[in-house]
Amino acid sequence: MGPRALVLALLPTAVAANKGNEVIKFVVIGAAVLIFFGLIIYRQYKYATWSAKRSTTVTAPAGKAGLLFDATTAPPTVTGLAALSPLRGEVQVGWKLAKVDDVDVSEMTGAAATRLLEERAAHARRLEFDRTLAPLPNYNHGG
């Protein structure tokens, strides 16, 4: 039994004889709607999970890095860069420092991360930052 015969055998005779085209239209429209909503959900999921956290690694030369952090918050988040920072143009305000030379600093305060950077100032340091995208805008204004 071929695929067409199988479909016709599963459908009631009246539908197969008189309303076959309507059933096909219904199935095609239903599939299109499902694909449309599937793409919307996929894009939301992709934006929320894959794009939300991005990692960037930069090399800070020996000496002062010129990064400013809020001293009391963890993870250390860049609040500014010194005027003569060698990392200007490479690091952005709002980035979160994750690692200094493979040492996890994501649980440290900004003050502790600054001390670690100063301790290692004699040599170049590899800094890994987590860049977080801004959240999706909320267009629900009241109810």
C-alpha positions as CSV (number, residue, x, y, z in Angstrom):
1,M,0.0,0.0,0.0
2,G,1.5,3.3,-1.0
3,P,1.5,6.5,1.1
4,R,-1.5,8.0,-0.7
5,A,-3.5,4.9,-0.3
6,L,-2.5,4.7,3.4
7,V,-3.7,8.3,4.0
8,L,-7.0,7.7,2.2
9,A,-7.5,4.5,4.2
10,L,-7.1,6.4,7.4
11,L,-9.4,9.3,6.5
12,P,-13.1,8.8,6.5
13,T,-14.5,8.2,3.0
14,A,-16.6,11.4,3.0
15,V,-13.5,13.5,3.8
16,A,-11.3,11.8,1.3
17,A,-13.9,12.1,-1.5
18,N,-15.4,15.5,-0.9
19,K,-13.2,17.5,1.5
20,G,-9.7,16.3,0.7
21,N,-8.6,19.7,-0.5
22,E,-9.9,21.4,2.6
23,V,-8.0,18.9,4.8
24,I,-4.8,19.5,2.9
25,K,-5.3,23.3,3.2
26,F,-5.9,22.9,6.9
27,V,-2.8,20.8,7.4
28,V,-0.6,23.2,5.4
29,I,-1.9,26.3,7.2
30,G,-1.5,24.5,10.6
31,A,2.0,23.5,9.7
32,A,2.8,27.1,8.6
33,V,1.5,28.5,11.9
34,L,3.5,25.9,13.9
35,I,6.7,26.8,12.0
36,F,6.0,30.5,12.6
37,F,5.6,30.2,16.3
38,G,8.5,27.7,16.5
39,L,10.8,30.3,14.9
40,I,9.6,33.0,17.4
41,I,10.3,30.7,20.3
42,Y,13.6,29.6,18.9
43,R,14.8,33.2,18.5
44,Q,13.7,34.1,22.0
45,Y,15.5,31.0,23.4
46,K,18.6,31.7,21.3
47,Y,18.8,35.3,22.4
48,A,18.2,34.4,26.1
49,T,20.7,31.6,26.3
50,W,23.3,31.5,23.6
51,S,23.8,35.3,23.1
52,A,23.3,36.3,26.7
53,K,26.8,35.5,27.8
54,R,29.8,36.1,25.7
55,S,33.4,35.8,26.7
56,T,36.2,38.0,25.6
57,T,39.9,37.6,26.5
58,V,42.3,40.6,26.4
59,T,45.9,40.9,27.4
60,A,46.8,43.6,29.8
61,P,50.5,44.6,29.5
62,A,52.7,44.8,32.6
63,G,51.9,47.8,34.8
64,K,48.6,49.3,35.7
65,A,45.6,48.0,33.8
66,G,43.6,51.1,34.5
67,L,40.4,49.3,35.2
68,L,37.9,50.7,37.7
69,F,35.6,48.4,39.6
70,D,32.9,48.9,42.2
71,A,34.8,47.8,45.3
72,T,32.0,46.1,47.1
73,T,30.1,44.1,44.4
74,A,30.8,40.7,43.0
75,P,31.5,39.8,40.3
76,P,33.9,42.6,39.6
77,T,32.2,44.8,37.0
78,V,34.0,47.5,35.1
79,T,32.6,50.9,36.1
80,G,35.2,52.9,34.2
81,L,38.7,53.0,32.6
82,A,41.5,55.3,33.6
83,A,42.4,58.0,31.1
84,L,45.7,56.3,30.2
85,S,44.5,52.7,30.5
86,P,46.2,50.5,27.9
87,L,42.9,48.6,27.6
88,R,40.9,51.6,26.3
89,G,39.0,50.4,23.2
90,E,39.3,46.8,24.2
91,V,37.3,46.7,27.4
92,Q,33.8,48.2,27.9
93,V,32.1,49.5,31.0
94,G,29.6,46.9,32.3
95,W,31.8,43.9,31.4
96,K,32.3,41.4,34.3
97,L,35.8,40.2,35.0
98,A,35.7,36.4,35.1
99,K,39.4,35.3,35.2
100,V,42.8,36.7,35.6
101,D,45.4,34.3,34.2
102,D,43.1,31.4,34.7
103,V,42.3,32.3,38.3
104,D,38.5,32.6,38.7
105,V,37.6,36.0,40.1
106,S,33.8,35.8,39.5
107,E,33.1,35.4,43.2
108,M,35.5,38.2,44.3
109,T,34.6,41.8,45.0
110,G,36.0,44.6,42.9
111,A,38.5,45.4,45.6
112,A,39.8,41.9,45.7
113,A,40.1,41.7,41.9
114,T,42.0,45.0,41.9
115,R,44.5,43.7,44.5
116,L,45.0,40.5,42.4
117,L,45.7,42.7,39.3
118,E,48.1,44.8,41.2
119,E,50.0,41.7,42.6
120,R,50.5,40.5,39.0
121,A,51.4,43.9,37.6
122,A,55.0,42.9,37.0
123,H,54.0,40.7,34.0
124,A,51.4,40.8,31.3
125,R,48.0,39.4,32.4
126,R,45.4,37.5,30.5
127,L,41.9,38.9,31.5
128,E,38.7,37.1,30.6
129,F,35.5,39.1,30.6
130,D,31.9,38.0,30.4
131,R,29.9,40.4,28.4
132,T,26.2,40.3,29.1
133,L,23.7,41.6,26.6
134,A,21.0,44.0,27.8
135,P,17.7,42.2,28.5
136,L,15.0,42.2,25.9
137,P,12.8,45.3,26.2
138,N,9.4,44.8,27.9
139,Y,6.7,46.4,25.9
140,N,3.9,45.5,28.4
141,H,2.9,48.8,29.8
142,G,0.4,48.2,32.5
143,G,-2.7,46.3,32.1
